[in-house]
């Protein structure tokens, strides 16, 4: 049962956290190597609706049209990743959230652009999939790499617009404590099945770099 009136009073922060989870479900479900033609359509539409309506729902909880479209996006995103599995953003986000007790949607949304960059740098196949999303959502046109990078920029711009952290440092985590947690973060991420559903499966070394880059807010260049 989807009733936008029931979530009209949801605070902006929870709207943002859960909305970023919706977006991450949709994007990762679409590019998962376990995906099929059945999961493609819901993933595309969920991404489009989240990009358009999440800022509106965040800024005005009583915008019932925005609430309705985000509920629809949540269901469609679930249909996509629920039948294809999520990806690296969830693997890294689960690890961070478990160790530092940060809301799930906030952590997976934080890692989404970093892990997208990692895949763009090493997989033409996934780059092409991101480009398909970007074109469908009218984010960009041009080459696959240009469109894929534009989609990453769009995700970061959306996160900034709704007050979400763009780096692990933005979550208020002490660097020394974070550095101490790196082995545990890597171990948790490696044991996530979602680490295996991408076209570029990272090992310990690359995961460590992803976690360290994400702390500083540095774009992935490897």
QUIRAFEN-V253370 format. One record per backbone hydrogen bond with DSSP energy under -0.5 kcal/mol. NH is the residue of the N-H (numbers start at 0). CO is the residue of the C=O. If there is no record, write none. Layout:
NH:CO
NH:CO
//
This chain:
2:0
5:2
6:2
6:3
7:4
9:6
14:10
15:11
16:12
17:13
18:14
19:15
20:16
21:17
22:18
23:19
24:20
25:21
26:22
27:23
28:24
29:25
30:26
31:27
32:196
33:83
34:31
38:35
39:35
40:36
41:37
42:38
43:39
44:40
45:41
46:42
47:43
48:44
49:45
50:46
51:47
52:48
53:49
56:52
57:53
58:54
59:55
62:59
63:61
66:62
67:63
68:64
69:65
70:66
71:67
72:68
73:69
74:70
75:71
76:72
77:73
78:74
79:75
80:76
81:77
82:79
83:79
84:80
89:86
90:86
91:87
92:88
93:89
94:90
95:91
96:92
97:93
98:94
99:95
100:96
106:102
107:103
108:104
109:105
110:106
111:107
112:108
113:109
114:110
115:111
116:112
117:113
118:114
119:115
120:116
121:117
121:118
122:118
126:122
127:123
128:124
129:125
130:126
131:127
132:128
133:129
134:130
135:131
136:132
137:134
138:133
139:133
146:142
147:143
148:144
149:145
150:146
151:147
152:148
153:149
154:150
155:151
156:152
157:153
158:154
159:155
160:156
161:157
162:159
163:158
167:213
168:214
170:167
171:168
172:167
177:173
178:174
179:175
180:176
180:177
181:177
181:178
184:180
185:181
186:182
187:183
188:184
189:185
190:186
191:188
194:191
195:192
196:193
201:199
206:202
207:203
208:204
209:205
210:206
211:207
212:208
213:209
214:210
215:211
216:212
217:212
//
